[in-house]
Amino acid sequence: MTVTDPAGRYLAVRASIDESARQVGREPSAVKLLAVSKYQPVAAIAAVANAGCRQFGENRVAEMVSKSEQLSPELAWTLIGHLQRNKAAAALKVMASLQSLDSLDLADRLQRLISAGARSNPLPVLIEVNTSGEVSKNGVDPADVAAFSARLRAFDALQPVGLMTVAHPDPDRAEQGFALMGHLQAGLRQRDGGGWAELSMGMTGDYRLAIAAGSTCVRIGSAIFGPRPGKFNVDSSDHQTAI
């Protein structure tokens, strides 16, 4: 196994995360690695799974469902892309958690589906926060996070566990966004007497900054899998079994 294959790159990234955590006085185990497998072939995901990864992040529901059917049931799938209401039922069949909750309409749809039996236990969710201010990105405005999170109390089928953001590409602005996320998290924890333990922030280009700012989950794609293919064929019959 070398660092030129997905499994080797996964192990190298995990080692880098551990070292980044130690450098800022954090325990490596406090930072989860979510392997972002968007558009990646099943064989590459299976290789990373066999190297020890169990948590994968996907942006598209159909792709997540297809891959889950072809890979080991021991893997946990997290949806990190925008979830449309009309795809919520399909997503609930597969996803272990949702990191991109950004509307009360979606929360209501998930609540109704789970209450009707789509899931046997509450769905862990993270509120997506738009810290970059870019109109092209989804997420709740930072100024609205406190009010939005308070209204989620009405949805007992959801388990709000933290916050997620996609940072601005400029490193300085990314660092500012990460600091803002920490401030928002502290405010929610003070208000609620705890909880809100998860901060999902940091990707291939900025995960070291995110770890220094307190990230508990970094979402890494290209550093593990290499360049992203143009698309994934959800009708593929290339069935692989990880582990």
N, C-alpha and C positions, 0 to 999 in steps of 0.2 A: 504494500500500500504506500503510495506517494502523495505528496501535496498537489499533484497534477490531476488526481481523480477526485470525484465528489466526496468520497469517504475520507480521503486524506485531508482535503481542504476543510471538511467539517471538524476533524480533530484539531487541525491547526487553528481554526477560528475559536473553538472552545478553549484551547490553551491560551490564546490571546485575550479572550474575555476574562479568564481566571487571573491572568497577570495584571490586566487593567484594573480589576477589582482590588487586588492586593495593593497596588500602587496608591490607591486612595483610601486604604484602611478598611476595605469591605471584604466580607467573606465571599469567595467565588460562588458558593452555593446560593447566594442571595440574588444572583443574576441568571435568569433562565434564557435559553437560546431557542428562539422560534425560527426554524428553517423555512424560509419563504420559497415555496416550490411552484409558484405561478409559471405556467407554460412548460415546466420541466417534464421530461419523460418519466414514465413509471420506473424504468430500470434505474435511473439516477437516484430517484427517491428511495427505492429499495436499498441501494448501496449505502446511502446515508443512514437509513434506518438500521441496517446491519452493523454500522459502525457505532451505534448506540443512541441515535437521535429518536425520540418518540413524539416530538411535538412539531407539527408542520402547519404553516400558515398559507391560506389561499385567498385569492381576491374574487374568484367567480364561483358561484354556487354549483353550476353544472360540472365544472372541472373538479371541484372538491368532491362531489358525489361520485363521479366516475373513478377518481383515484382511490377513494375509500373502498370501493367495490373490488379493486384490483390488488389492494395491499393488505397487510396484516390488520386484523381488528384490534390489535394492541396499540396501534398508533392513534394519537389524539389530533383532531383537526380543528383549527381555529380560523374563523372567517375574519380577515382583516380589511377586506374591501367593503364598499358600500353595499348594504343589503336592501333590495327592493321589497316592498310589502308582498308582492305577488310571488316572490321566491322564498318567503320565510318558511313555508311548510316544508319545502324540499330541504332547506338548510338545516332545519331542526332534526331531520332524520340522521344527520351526520355530525354536525359540529358539536364539539365539547364546550366551546365558549365563543363569544362574539366580542371582538375588540372595537367595533365601529358603530356602536349605538349613538345615533345623532338626532333622533326625533321622537317625540311622544307618540306620533302615529305608528311608528314602527314598534315602539314599546307596547302599545295597545294591541297590535296585531300578534306579536309574540305571546302576550298574556293570554289572549283568546285561544290561540292554538295549543299552548301548553295546558291551559285549564281544561281543554277538550280532550286531552290525552296524548298530545304529540310528544310529550316528554314526561318522565316520571318524577323528576326533581327540578328545582329552580335552575335556570340557565345563568351561569356566570357571565356578566357583561362588563365591558369597560366603556366609559363615555369617550367618544372621540372629540378632541378639542382642536380647534383650528388656531394654533399659536402663531402661524406664519402670516396670517392676514390675507393669504392668497385666495382670490375668489374661485380659483380652479379646484381648491381642496374642500372636502367635506368637513364637517365637524361643528360642534357648538362653539359659539363665541366665548372666549374666556370670561367675559363679564356676565355671561348667563349660566355658567356652570353651577353655581350654588343653587339658583332657583330651579334649574333643570333637574339636578340631582335630588332635590327635595321632592319634586313631583313624581319621581320614580318610586317613592314609597307606596304609591297606590297600586303598584304592579307586583304582587307578591310572588308571581311566577318567575320574576327576574331577581338575580342576586348581583347587585352592583358591587364590584370589587376594586375598581380603580379607574384610571384615566389613560388614554392613549393619544399620541399625537404623531403627525408626520411633519418633521422639522423643515424649516426653510433651507434651501440648498446652500446659502451663504453661511459659513461656519460661525461667524460672530452672531448672526441672527438666530442660528440654530441653538447656540449656547444660551442666548437670552430666552428662547422659547422653552428650553429645558428647565431653566431656573424658574420661569413662570409656572410650569407644571408642578414643580416642587412646592411652590407657594400655594397653588390651588389645592394640592393634596393636603398640605398642612391645615388649611382652612376647613376642609371637609372633615378631617380627622378631629379637629378641635370642636367643631360643631356637633359631631355625632359621637364623640367620646371614643374614637377609634375607628377601625375598619379602613376601607379605601387603601389597602396595602399595596396595590399594584400600580406601577408606572411603566407603561409600555412605550418606550421611546428609544430611538437609536437604530440606524440601519448600517449597511456596509460602510458608508462614507463618514459616519459620525458616531458610531457606537461607543468609542472611547470617551468622547465628551459626555454622552448620555450616561454612561456608567459613573463618571465622576459626579454627575448631577443627581444620582440616585435611582437611575433606571433599574427596574426589577425584571425587565424582559426586553431583549434586543431582537429585532426582526432582521435576519440576515439572509439574503438571497444570492447575489452574484458572487460574493466571496466564497460561497460554498459550491454553488452549481456552475459557476462560470457564466459567460454571456447567455442572456435569456433568449430562447428560441422565439420565433414569431408567433406561434400559437400552439395549443394543445388540442389534439383530436379527441373529443369526448367519446367518440364511437370506436376508439382503438380497441382491438382485441388482444393487445400485448399484455396479457395478464402475468403479473409477477407477484411473488409472495415474499414479503420482507420477514426477516428473522429465521 
